Amino acid sequence: MPAPFYIGGGPPRGITLYPQDRLYEEMAYIAYHFHWSYAEIMQMDHRERQLWIDEIVDINTRLNEMAGEGG
């Protein structure tokens, strides 16, 4: 994954921009699982998207465990 880049010169500080390919990956993952719109997902900040991704991972993990138990 490419490193984030920064606005301004000098050492990293201030506004950090998120890598665009990672943003699209997060958006696709949430949209695929929850069927939320582009606008809904774009209104979230990175932290909120990560929280929803964690929830999706938990849901998928539980479903896979249940499937493995024959349920």
Sequence and secondary structure as in RCSB ss.txt:
>XXXX:A:sequence
MPAPFYIGGGPPRGITLYPQDRLYEEMAYIAYHFHWSYAEIMQMDHRERQLWIDEIVDINTRLNEMAGEGG
>XXXX:A:secstr
    EESSSSSS S EE  HHHHHHHHHHHHHHH   HHHHHTS HHHHHHHHHHHHHHHHHHHHHHHTT 
